[in-house]
Amino acid sequence: MLRPLAVLLIAVNFLTQPVSAQYHTDKKLQTQLKALVDSFHGTAGIYVLDLKTGREAAVNADTLFPTASIVKIPILVGIFDKIAQGVYTWHQPLVYHDSLSRKGSGLMQFFKDSTPTDLQTITNLMITHSDNSAAVWCEKLAGGGATINAWLENHGFQDTRVNARTPGREKNREVYGWGQTTPREMARLVTMIRDQQVVNPAASQTMYRIMTHVFWDEYALSQIPPYVQTASKQGMLDDSRSEVVLVNAPHGDYVFYVATKNNVDKRWVTDNEAWQLARKVSALLWNYFEPHSSWKPIGRIE
């Protein structure tokens, strides 16, 4: 029987060892993905892991990229960590005030001042509609960026961090904005949620359910059959568009992260080059992992 100290050392080693050491490279897939990255006008990175076989493909997977709204996943973890500590309940009553309003995506900015709500509502809005007002509120309730970053560091994430409203990370915010991550690390965090390893099993299951109800489905999700469940989050800035997706595919789950920065194409139109890249990667992966699927995307409604 292992002594408690030995068990602790094994756990620490698992959290801190390079994740790639656990997996084997799928060279064929990696070559196909590299061709997509090499033709992109900007900087792109991709990480893919077949969760059934443990085979991975990585192109610039350890490069730092802005998270934009994908930082809301670590914030989500921070909220559930507080619930587990007994600081809040999932249905904690709250009151919205105009001082919390933020422009950009989301519905909460249109709430009237002093509107009653609860923690479940604002947390769901933060992820499903990428609500900025709800996210800033949730970040504050989670204890701020420093508290969230401490959780990330304690669980072996070396590069994923919240930068905004976080003392000591002002220079990082100038470069990466609200948050920063690598394709490999964020894919790992989403996989941990899927595997019920974040906070506790009940929290992980609830987080995963929330991430399966995402509103923004015109990018990578558009290349996956609508009847196949996905858990995802998208992040969008003028010169950086990224997306993390975990697909509950018929023949085995897989997770991928497509990240871009320094994008030449900054247009907010459906055929933006970064969004095209996300669709190409997603389509390639669906057909690679489900080669006998007859499903094809019909196209977008205009």
N, C-alpha and C positions, 0 to 999 in steps of 0.2 A: 504493500500500500504506500502511495506517495505521501510524503509529509506535506503539510500546508504550504511551506515555503517553496517546495518543488513545484507544486501546482501553480503557485503565483508566478514563478519564473517561466513556466511553460506558457502561461497566458500572456505575460509581457512579451515574450519572444514572438508569439503569434501576431500580436498587434504591431510590433515594430519591424519585423522582417519584411523585405520587399515583397509586395503582393505577387509580382511577376515570377518569383521563385517557385510559386505553387503551380504554375501553369506551363504549357508548352505552346510554342509559336505555330500558328497556322500560316505557313509561308505563302501558300497559294492565295489565301484571302488577303494577306498583308500586301502582296504585290498588286492586287486589284485596287485596294484602298489607296495605296501610295500613288497610283496613276491619277486618281481623282484629286488627291491633295496637291500633286505637282502641277496640275493644270489650273489651280485656283489662284485668283489674283488677290493675294493677301497672304496671311499666315493661317494655316489650318492644321488641326490635330484630330486624330480619331483613335478611340480605343474600343475594342470589341472583345467580349468574352462569351464563349459558349458555356453556359452554366451546367450543361449536361456532361460535356466531355472535358472541360477544363482547358480547351484550346483558345488562344487569344491572338489578336492581331493589333498591332500598335504602330501608329505613325505620329510622331511628335506627341506621344501620349503623356510625357512627363514635363511638357512645356506649360508654363503658366499662362492662363487666359482669364480675361474678365468673366465673371459669372453672370453679370447683369442680374436678371430676376431668378436665376438658378440658385442664388444665395438664399432664396426662401426655403430651400430644403434644410440647410443647417438651422435656420431660424425655426422651422417646424420641429426639428429635433429638440431645440432648446425649450420650446413650449411644453412638449411632452415630458421632458426631463423635470420641469417645474411641477407638472401634474403628478408625476411619480413621487416627488418629494413632499407632496401634500400642500404646496403653496397655492395651487388653484384646483378647481374641479373642472371637468370637461364642459359642463354647462354653466360655468361661472357667469353671473350677470355682469354686464358692462354697459357703459353709456358712451356713445360716440359724441365727440365735440369737434367743431370746425378746425380747431388747432391741429388736429390729426390729419387733415386733408393733404393729399399729395396728388399731383397731376400724373398723367400717363394712364397706364392700364388700370382697370378695376372699376367697381361699382360704388364703393363706399364713399368716394369723393362727392357723390350725389346725395348722400344721406343728409337729412336735416339735422341741425345742431340739437344735441340732447336726445338723439334717437336711442331708445333702449335696444341692446343687442346682447350677445353672449360670446364666450370664448370659442365655442364650436363654430359659430357663424363666421367670425373674423378669420379664424384659422383656415376654414374651408375656402373662403374668398381669396385668401393670400395665395393658395396653391391653384385652385381650379380656374380662377379668373386673373391670376397673377396681380392681385390688387395691391397697389403700392401703399395706399393709406393703411390697409389692414396689416401689411408687412412691417411698416415702421412701428405700428402699435404692438404687433407681436414681438418684434425685436426688443422693444422696451420691456414688455412683460416677461420676456425670457431672461432678463437681467442685462441686456445689452451685448454688444459684440464681444467684449472681453470674456464674459461668461460662456458664450457660445464657443468662442475660440479655445477656451480652456477644455471644454468637452472634446472638441476635435483633436486637440493635442494629446489629451489623455487616452484617446482611442486610436492613436497611431497615424493621424492625418497630419503630415508635415507641411503641406502647402495650401490646403483649403482654409480660408479665413474670411471673416467679416471685416471689412475695412471702414465702412461708413460709421460715423458716430462712435468710433472706437479709439480711445486715447493711445497714442504711440504708433498708430498705423496711418498717419496722415500722408506720408510719402507713398505708401502702397495705394492709397485711395487715388492719388493724383495719376497713377499709372493704370490701375485696374478698376477703379470705381468702387461700387458698393461691396463687391467681394471678388475673390480670386480662387482659382482651383486649377487642377490638371484633369484632362480627360480620364486618366486612370483612377484618380482619387474619387471623383464624383461618381463614377460608375461603381466603385467599391462601396460608397455610402448607400447608394440605392439598392445594391445587392444585399447589403447588411439589413436594410429595412425589409426587403423581401424574405430574408432568411430569419426574421424575427430576432435579430441580434442587437437592435437599437433600443435602449432604455429598458424595455421588457416586451414580451411577446404581444400583450394586448395593445401596447402603444404602437409597436411595429405594424401590427395588422391594421390598426386605424389609420396610420400614416399612409400605408400602401393603398388602402381603399380610397383615400382622398386623392392620391396621385393618379388613380385610374379614371378620374372624372374631369380631366383637363379640357378646357374650352378651346384651346389653341391647337387645332388638329389639321391645319392646312400644310404643314411642313413634313417632317419625318413620318408622322402618324398617317398621313394621307396615302402612304405606300404600303400600309399594313391593312389586311382585311378588317372591316369595321366590326366583325363578329369575333375578332381575336382581342383578348384583353391586353392592354398596355398600361404601364405606370410611367409617367413622364413629367418633365418640366422643361420649359423653354426660357431663354434669356435673350433679350434683344436691345441692342444699341445701334446707333448709326453705323459704326464701323466694326461691330462685333455681334454676331448672331450664333447662338449655341443651343444645343438640345441634348438632353439625356433621356433615354428610353429603355425600359425593360419590357421585353415582349414575352408573354406567356404563350409561346408558340406550340402548335400541336405535338411536335416531335422533340421538344426541349426548349426551355427558356434561354434567352440570350439578352445581354445588356450591351448598349453602345452609347458613346458620347461623341458628338460631332461639335468641335469648337472652332471658332474663327475669330481673328482680330486683324487689325490693319487692313480692313476690307477696302478695296478700291470702289466697289459698288455699294454706295450708301443709300440707295433708293428704297423707299418704303412701298414697294410694289410686289406683286405675287411672284414675279420672275427674277427677283433679286438673286444675284449669283450665290450668296451664302445659303439662301433657302433652297435654291436648286441643288446645291451640294448636299444638303440634309436629305432631300428627296432621293437623290441618286444613291447615297450611302444606304439609306433605309431600304430602297428597292433592291439594291445589290444583296443586302443581308437577308431579306425575306426570301429571295429566290435561291440564295446560297444554302440557307438552313432548311428551306421547305421546297426543294427542287421539283416535287411532284404536284405542287399546288397549281390549280388552274385559275386561281383568282388573279385578275388584273385591275388596276385602278382605271376607272372610266374617265376621270377628269374632274375638274372643278366646276361648280355652278357659278356662272358669272352674273 
